[in-house]
């Protein structure tokens, strides 16, 4: 994985795909897990949000995919003395991998998928 402007490309095998969840606010989210290659494979969860929840539909479990996503993270203050940090990968494009690594696209990232402002001190979790 290579980070460039908070975006990365995860290449691997589609391990599983969750159902689309719709919250009372109308927000939609779907999670998929990509199993990376190598001697020590990793299982990387990626989120498809809003209008991107259908991006993973043409893929099948076991298929090689390349997922372009933003790497984000935010703090959550459990108490005055304990803060936890949560990373997330917000997917915006899926291609079916032909090679081990594909270059990151330099344009065409939808504005709706740009990283949001962090709400430090916000004690709500949107999982």
N, C-alpha and C positions, 0 to 999 in steps of 0.2 A: 504494500500500500504506500502511496506517495501522496502527501498533502500539498496542495497548491491552492492558496487563497481559500482555505478551509474546505476545499473540495477534494474528493478522492475517488478512486476507481477500485472497487472490490471485485476480484475475479475468482470464481470458484464454482462449486456445485450447489444448486438449489437444494437445501436440506428439508425445508418445510415452509409452508405458506399459511398464515392465519386468515381467519375471516375478517371482513371489513367491520369495524365497530363504529357506530354512530352515537355520539354523545348528545345530551339534552340541548346543548348549545348549537347543534347542527354540525359540529366538527366531526370529520371522518378520519379514520386511521386504520392502517393494515400493516401487519408485521410479517417479514419473511426472514429466514435465516440462511446465510450463505456459508458453506463449509469451504475454507481455503485449502490450497494444495500445500505440499511440502512434507517434511519429516514430522512436523508438529502442527497438524491442521488446527485451525481455529474456527469456532462457530460464531459468526458475526451477525447479530440481529440488525436489520435495517427497517426503517419505517417509511411507509408510503402514506402521505397525508393529502387531504382535500381531494383535488381532481387527479391526483397521481395514484390513487388506490387501484386503478385498473391496469396500470403499467405492467404489473407482474402476471396478468391473466394469461397471455400466450405461453408462458413458461410452465414447465412441468417439473415436479420433484425429480431429482437426479440429473437434470439438464445442466450443462455448463452455461453460466451467465456472467455478464459483466455489468455491475451496477454502479452508476455514477451517483454520488451523494455528497452532501455537506456533512462535515463533522462538527457537531455542536456539543456543548456541555453547559450545565448550569448548577449552581449551588442550591442546596435546600437546607435551611437551618432548622434542625430538629429541636434544638434548645439553644440557650445562650452560650453553651460550651461545646456544642456538637454540630458540625456542619458536614453534610454528605455531598458528594459531587456525582452527577449523573451525566455520562456521555450519551450521545445519540447520533445515529447516522440517518439523515433524512434523504431518501432516494428521490431522484428526479428523472432518471432515465435508465432503462434496461436494454441491453443488447445481448445477443446470444454469442458467447465468446467463441472466437475462431483461433485466438492465440492465447499465450500465457498472460500477456500484459498489453493493454491498449493505451495509447496516449490520452491524456485528459483533454476534453474539448475546451477551447478557449473562448467560445461564444455560444449563445443560444440558451443560456441558463435563464429560465423564466423568473421574473421579478418576484412572483408569489412564492418562490422556493428559496429566496435569499434568507440568510440567517436573521432571526428576529432579535430584538433587543432583549438583554437579560433582565429579569426581574429579581435582583438580589434582595433577599429578605421575604420574598413571596413564599408563604408556607403552604401553598396548595400544590399538589402534584397531579399532573395530567397523564396518568398511565392507564 
